[in-house]
Amino acid sequence: MADEPVAEPLDEQAEEEGGPIKSFLEHLEDLRWVLIKGGVAAGVAMIACLLGGNYVIRVLEWPLRQAPVRHSTRMQTVRVLMGTNQLSVLHLTPDDPLAPLVGTNRYVRLELVPTLDGTNQVMAWRAQDDSETPRERGLSIEIINLSPAGSFIVATKVAFYGGLVLAAPFIFYFVASFVFPALKMREKKYIYRGLAFSAGLFLTGVCFCYFVLLPVALTASVQYAEWLGFSATQWRAEDYVGFVCKFLLGMGLGFELPVVVLTLVKIGVLNYRILAAGRRYVIVISAVLGAILTTPEIITQILMAVPLYMLYEICVWVAWYWERQEKKREAAASAGDAVAGT
């Protein structure tokens, strides 16, 4: 009787092929539990952000308070005070009807004080030079609510975006637990390495946007509004929160580009030739992302598009270096075989 082929041990086969084979219904059951656990994690995180919404709002307002003030030299900054309470901050041009009432100083303090009109005491406005008063750094923009449902919309946005950020590690873990059993050990190794770097790159992108891009974008928005002749002293809360959250998440996800691209290179889906040929498309994609996720002016669009393209360019050269090293190893192995053969 001919010898029957020896079956590969199940453990070794599972190790190489990624795990035991499951039926279609079993995969659907696993996917159902992944969706349930991911939804529960996101729901709990969103409730936590909803309960702490006032603290999240303070964090989102920080870039606005740190944005550099660059008003036109023709514009006056007027602080309106009633006693020790600051009512508002106005930015007036020489053509403004209120300009003759506050004089010509660059910084003016307009106070409501009691004065005598004959024998009667009345309240009147008094303008004084305010150039020596210490001012907080940042734009004097008031975030306001203009509708009964506005605060609920803001709270929903804060809960949604904040909850996604907090629940992201858990969601990635649940998805990985569903996908990884189908991967080979070599593929798992490179994806594990990619996940290790992805968290750091995401935080780097968010911090770069939070500390660098956002203050510049907000200042540019105010300058553009003043150039058009609009008042830029008040913004709707829901618009501001939505813009900041989308900007932060977009930049964080953009910085994940090297992890995705280099992982695909290691697995064998992409190579240096394909990446080099895709440069022109990535330039367009980076410009489109910069236009969608930032304010509609060229400075912040460039500040976002350039880092995204530079990250892609780094991926191209890393892929070239890996292929070069692989060719050297193959050449060395071939030379070793030739020597052994002789």
C-alpha positions as CSV (number, residue, x, y, z in Angstrom):
1,M,0.0,0.0,0.0
2,A,1.4,3.4,-1.0
3,D,2.2,5.7,1.9
4,E,-0.5,8.2,2.5
5,P,0.6,11.9,2.8
6,V,1.1,12.9,6.3
7,A,-1.3,15.6,7.3
8,E,0.2,18.8,8.7
9,P,-0.5,19.1,12.4
10,L,-3.5,21.3,13.1
11,D,-1.6,23.5,15.5
12,E,1.2,24.2,12.9
13,Q,-1.4,24.7,10.1
14,A,-3.4,27.1,12.3
15,E,-0.2,28.9,13.2
16,E,0.6,29.4,9.5
17,E,-2.8,30.1,8.1
18,G,-4.0,32.2,11.0
19,G,-6.4,30.0,12.9
20,P,-9.1,27.4,12.6
21,I,-11.5,27.6,9.7
22,K,-15.0,28.7,10.6
23,S,-18.3,28.6,8.8
24,F,-20.0,31.7,7.3
25,L,-22.6,31.7,10.1
26,E,-19.9,31.6,12.7
27,H,-18.2,34.6,11.1
28,L,-21.4,36.5,11.1
29,E,-21.9,35.7,14.8
30,D,-18.4,37.0,15.6
31,L,-19.1,40.1,13.6
32,R,-22.3,40.7,15.5
33,W,-20.5,40.6,18.8
34,V,-17.9,43.0,17.5
35,L,-20.6,45.5,16.5
36,I,-22.3,45.1,19.9
37,K,-19.2,45.5,21.9
38,G,-18.0,48.4,19.8
39,G,-21.4,50.1,20.1
40,V,-21.4,49.7,23.9
41,A,-17.9,51.1,24.2
42,A,-18.8,54.1,22.0
43,G,-22.1,54.6,23.9
44,V,-20.4,54.6,27.3
45,A,-17.7,57.0,26.1
46,M,-20.3,59.4,24.6
47,I,-22.3,59.5,27.8
48,A,-19.1,60.3,29.7
49,C,-18.4,63.2,27.3
50,L,-22.0,64.4,27.6
51,L,-21.8,64.5,31.4
52,G,-18.4,66.4,31.2
53,G,-19.4,68.6,28.3
54,N,-18.5,71.8,30.0
55,Y,-14.9,70.6,30.5
56,V,-14.6,69.5,26.9
57,I,-15.8,72.9,25.7
58,R,-13.1,74.6,27.8
59,V,-10.5,72.4,26.1
60,L,-11.9,73.2,22.6
61,E,-11.8,76.9,23.4
62,W,-8.1,76.9,24.3
63,P,-6.8,77.4,20.7
64,L,-9.1,80.4,20.3
65,R,-7.7,82.0,23.4
66,Q,-4.1,81.3,22.2
67,A,-4.6,82.5,18.6
68,P,-2.4,85.6,17.8
69,V,-4.3,88.9,17.4
70,R,-3.6,90.5,14.1
71,H,-6.1,93.2,13.6
72,S,-5.6,96.0,11.0
73,T,-3.6,98.9,12.2
74,R,-6.6,101.1,11.3
75,M,-8.8,99.3,13.7
76,Q,-9.5,100.3,17.3
77,T,-10.1,97.8,20.1
78,V,-12.7,99.1,22.5
79,R,-13.5,97.4,25.8
80,V,-17.0,98.2,27.0
81,L,-17.2,98.1,30.8
82,M,-19.9,98.6,33.5
83,G,-18.2,98.9,36.8
84,T,-15.8,96.0,37.0
85,N,-17.7,93.8,34.5
86,Q,-16.6,93.7,30.9
87,L,-19.7,93.7,28.6
88,S,-18.1,93.3,25.2
89,V,-15.0,94.0,23.1
90,L,-15.5,96.0,19.9
91,H,-13.3,96.4,16.9
92,L,-14.0,99.7,15.2
93,T,-12.8,101.2,11.9
94,P,-12.5,104.9,11.2
95,D,-15.8,104.6,9.2
96,D,-17.7,103.2,12.0
97,P,-20.5,105.5,13.4
98,L,-19.1,104.9,17.0
99,A,-15.5,105.9,16.1
100,P,-16.0,109.7,16.8
101,L,-17.2,108.9,20.3
102,V,-14.1,107.0,21.4
103,G,-11.3,109.2,20.1
104,T,-8.3,108.1,18.1
105,N,-6.4,105.9,20.5
106,R,-5.5,102.3,19.4
107,Y,-6.9,100.8,22.6
108,V,-9.9,102.4,24.3
109,R,-11.8,101.7,27.5
110,L,-15.5,102.8,27.3
111,E,-17.0,102.9,30.8
112,L,-20.6,103.5,31.9
113,V,-20.2,105.9,34.9
114,P,-22.6,108.1,36.9
115,T,-22.2,111.9,36.1
116,L,-24.1,115.0,37.2
117,D,-26.4,116.8,34.8
118,G,-27.2,120.0,36.7
119,T,-28.7,118.6,39.9
120,N,-29.5,115.3,38.4
121,Q,-27.3,112.2,38.4
122,V,-27.3,110.3,35.2
123,M,-25.3,107.5,33.6
124,A,-23.0,108.4,30.7
125,W,-20.3,106.8,28.7
126,R,-16.7,107.8,29.3
127,A,-13.8,106.9,26.9
128,Q,-10.3,106.6,28.2
129,D,-6.9,105.4,26.8
130,D,-6.6,101.7,27.5
131,S,-3.1,101.0,26.0
132,E,-1.4,100.3,29.3
133,T,-4.0,97.8,30.5
134,P,-2.7,94.2,30.4
135,R,-4.6,92.2,27.9
136,E,-5.0,88.4,27.7
137,R,-3.4,86.8,24.7
138,G,-5.9,85.5,22.1
139,L,-8.8,86.6,20.0
140,S,-11.7,88.4,21.7
141,I,-14.3,86.1,20.2
142,E,-17.5,85.4,22.1
143,I,-18.9,81.9,21.6
144,I,-22.7,82.3,21.8
145,N,-25.9,80.2,21.4
146,L,-28.5,81.7,19.1
147,S,-31.3,79.1,19.3
148,P,-33.2,77.1,22.0
149,A,-31.8,73.8,20.6
150,G,-28.3,75.2,20.0
151,S,-26.9,74.0,23.3
152,F,-28.3,70.5,22.8
153,I,-26.7,70.4,19.3
154,V,-23.4,71.4,20.8
155,A,-23.7,68.8,23.5
156,T,-24.5,66.1,20.9
157,K,-21.4,67.1,18.8
158,V,-19.2,67.1,21.8
159,A,-20.5,63.7,22.9
160,F,-20.2,62.2,19.4
161,Y,-16.7,63.4,18.6
162,G,-15.3,63.0,22.1
163,G,-16.9,59.6,22.5
164,L,-15.3,58.3,19.3
165,V,-11.9,59.4,20.4
166,L,-12.2,57.8,23.9
167,A,-13.7,54.6,22.5
168,A,-11.3,54.3,19.5
169,P,-8.8,52.0,21.3
170,F,-11.5,49.6,22.4
171,I,-13.1,49.6,19.0
172,F,-9.8,48.9,17.3
173,Y,-9.2,46.1,19.8
174,F,-12.6,44.5,19.0
175,V,-12.1,44.8,15.3
176,A,-8.6,43.3,15.6
177,S,-9.9,40.4,17.5
178,F,-12.3,39.7,14.6
179,V,-9.8,40.2,11.8
180,F,-6.5,38.9,13.2
181,P,-7.5,35.2,13.3
182,A,-7.8,35.2,9.5
183,L,-4.3,36.6,9.1
184,K,-1.0,34.7,8.8
185,M,1.7,35.1,11.4
186,R,3.8,37.2,9.1
187,E,0.9,39.6,8.4
188,K,0.0,39.7,12.1
189,K,3.5,40.7,13.0
190,Y,3.6,43.7,10.7
191,I,0.1,44.8,11.7
192,Y,1.0,44.7,15.4
193,R,3.9,46.9,14.7
194,G,1.7,49.3,12.7
195,L,-0.8,49.5,15.5
196,A,2.0,50.3,18.0
197,F,3.0,53.4,15.9
198,S,-0.5,54.4,14.9
199,A,-1.5,55.7,18.4
200,G,1.6,57.9,18.6
201,L,1.1,59.3,15.1
202,F,-2.6,60.0,15.7
203,L,-1.7,62.0,18.9
204,T,1.0,63.8,17.0
205,G,-1.4,64.9,14.3
206,V,-4.0,66.0,16.9
207,C,-1.4,67.9,18.9
208,F,0.1,69.5,15.7
209,C,-3.4,70.7,14.7
210,Y,-4.4,71.8,18.3
211,F,-1.2,73.8,19.1
212,V,-0.1,75.0,15.6
213,L,-2.8,74.9,12.9
214,L,-5.9,75.8,14.8
215,P,-4.6,79.2,16.3
216,V,-3.4,80.2,12.8
217,A,-6.7,79.1,11.1
218,L,-8.8,81.0,13.6
219,T,-6.7,84.1,13.3
220,A,-6.9,83.9,9.5
221,S,-10.7,83.5,9.7
222,V,-11.0,86.7,11.8
223,Q,-8.7,88.7,9.4
224,Y,-10.6,87.5,6.4
225,A,-13.9,88.6,7.9
226,E,-12.5,92.0,8.8
227,W,-11.1,92.4,5.3
228,L,-14.6,91.7,3.9
229,G,-16.0,94.3,6.3
230,F,-17.9,91.9,8.6
231,S,-17.9,91.9,12.4
232,A,-15.9,88.9,13.8
233,T,-16.6,89.2,17.6
234,Q,-19.2,86.5,18.0
235,W,-19.4,82.9,16.6
236,R,-22.1,80.3,16.9
237,A,-21.2,77.6,19.4
238,E,-22.3,74.7,17.2
239,D,-20.3,76.0,14.2
240,Y,-17.2,76.5,16.2
241,V,-17.3,73.1,18.0
242,G,-18.1,71.2,14.8
243,F,-15.2,72.9,12.9
244,V,-12.6,72.3,15.7
245,C,-13.6,68.7,16.2
246,K,-13.5,67.9,12.4
247,F,-10.2,69.7,12.1
248,L,-8.6,67.7,14.9
249,L,-9.9,64.3,13.8
250,G,-9.0,65.0,10.2
251,M,-5.5,65.8,11.0
252,G,-5.1,62.9,13.4
253,L,-6.4,60.5,10.8
254,G,-4.2,62.1,8.2
255,F,-1.1,61.3,10.3
256,E,-2.1,57.6,10.2
257,L,-1.1,57.5,6.5
258,P,2.4,56.1,7.0
259,V,1.1,53.3,9.2
260,V,-1.4,52.2,6.6
261,V,0.9,52.6,3.6
262,L,4.0,50.9,5.1
263,T,2.0,48.0,6.5
264,L,0.6,47.4,3.0
265,V,4.1,47.5,1.7
266,K,5.3,44.9,4.2
267,I,2.4,42.6,3.5
268,G,3.1,42.9,-0.3
269,V,0.0,44.8,-1.5
270,L,2.1,47.9,-2.4
271,N,5.6,48.5,-3.5
272,Y,8.0,51.4,-4.3
273,R,7.0,51.5,-8.0
274,I,3.3,51.8,-7.2
275,L,3.9,54.5,-4.5
276,A,6.1,56.5,-6.7
277,A,3.5,56.5,-9.5
278,G,0.8,57.7,-7.1
279,R,2.6,60.9,-6.1
280,R,0.5,63.2,-8.3
281,Y,-2.8,61.7,-7.0
282,V,-1.7,62.1,-3.4
283,I,-0.9,65.8,-4.1
284,V,-4.5,66.3,-5.2
285,I,-5.9,64.3,-2.3
286,S,-3.9,66.3,0.2
287,A,-5.0,69.6,-1.3
288,V,-8.7,68.5,-1.3
289,L,-8.4,67.4,2.4
290,G,-6.8,70.7,3.3
291,A,-9.7,72.6,1.5
292,I,-12.4,70.5,3.2
293,L,-11.1,70.3,6.8
294,T,-9.8,73.8,7.2
295,T,-11.0,77.4,6.8
296,P,-11.4,78.5,3.1
297,E,-8.1,80.4,2.9
298,I,-4.8,79.3,1.4
299,I,-2.5,79.5,4.4
300,T,-4.1,76.9,6.6
301,Q,-4.9,74.7,3.6
302,I,-1.2,74.6,2.8
303,L,-0.3,74.1,6.4
304,M,-2.4,70.9,6.4
305,A,-1.7,69.7,2.9
306,V,2.1,69.9,3.1
307,P,2.5,67.7,6.2
308,L,0.2,65.1,4.6
309,Y,2.2,65.0,1.4
310,M,5.5,64.9,3.3
311,L,4.3,61.9,5.3
312,Y,3.5,60.1,2.0
313,E,6.9,61.1,0.5
314,I,8.6,59.5,3.6
315,C,6.6,56.3,2.9
316,V,7.8,56.3,-0.7
317,W,11.5,56.5,0.3
318,V,11.1,54.0,3.2
319,A,9.6,51.6,0.7
320,W,12.6,52.2,-1.7
321,Y,15.0,51.5,1.1
322,W,13.3,48.3,2.1
323,E,13.3,47.0,-1.5
324,R,17.0,48.0,-1.8
325,Q,17.9,46.1,1.4
326,E,15.8,43.1,0.2
327,K,17.7,43.0,-3.2
328,K,21.0,43.1,-1.3
329,R,20.0,40.2,0.9
330,E,18.9,38.2,-2.2
331,A,22.1,39.0,-4.0
332,A,24.2,37.9,-0.9
333,A,22.1,34.7,-0.7
334,S,22.7,33.9,-4.4
335,A,26.4,34.5,-4.1
336,G,26.5,32.2,-1.0
337,D,24.7,29.5,-2.9
338,A,27.1,29.9,-5.9
339,V,30.1,29.5,-3.6
340,A,28.6,26.5,-1.9
341,G,27.8,24.9,-5.3
342,T,31.5,25.1,-6.4
